[in-house]
């Protein structure tokens, strides 16, 4: 049994509130919660996670990689007891943004589904605004049929259990593994739901690709490889993996050539410098184009080689896009108490590929 009263818990709260949203990680022991956190946010290789010890207390992790990706992750031990008098449900779930429940798909998940039902029910009664996410984890090395059958069965059982309890709660399901990019894609979806400016960012990206001949665009947090926004076109997993690989290459090269040793000594976790960009031509006449947005955000675009002829138009439109992103940051930093985060931005001056760029 794990007691909630850790020595440092009270330091997290000032006057009963915290400044960052929380993502809570729940699941049975050895389901892979800590491995997910280490791989996504601390660049630990999947093989290294084999040596992680089982979590026996609540572990908090502040994520401060970018101005948009700022939150706390709380990793809960699998044996947590909701009926323990030291478990303060109001404080745990009261300001929670998202709850991620990890289920080991390669294990008997009946007990996990029971725990999922208890966790969701407890959290929903305290805070019905929580986003509930279920990671059907460790699906690497199994057949596609097994993945689909596991997802269907878990989805059906979990939904039926909640309906039997008289609760109308939406659960989102993701097939994940730390040995491929599926865990990054799944966490991207979780983080996006915590960004109130998401409609504005998506609108900016839609305008950019429409006026630039771009097929797909992602706005990445380069440290974690989470994409905090993309355009309205469906996300193809292979395309997303290519973009992630490109970011890895750019970061590695920037770490060698982009900063002086003095700059490296004073800047922690700087992904790349202010002028970072990259262009990769694939053998299928497709181009990957990366442009720095700010110190921690990058725009990665996919387009056909014939549409890259007017690079000047694309670069000009990117400058307008970056200006729009800057306005989002400025408005957010003012902490305006407005419920409408879809602010009007100066995107109408973007030019199309048919216009002359001076």
Helices and strands as residue ranges (DSSP letters): H 9-12, E 21-27, H 33-42, G 46-51, E 59-64, E 70-75, H 89-93, E 96-104, H 110-126, E 131-137, H 144-164, E 171-175, H 182-192, H 198-212, E 216-221, E 226-230, H 237-253, I 254-258, H 261-266, E 277-281, E 286-292, E 297-304, G 305-308, H 311-333
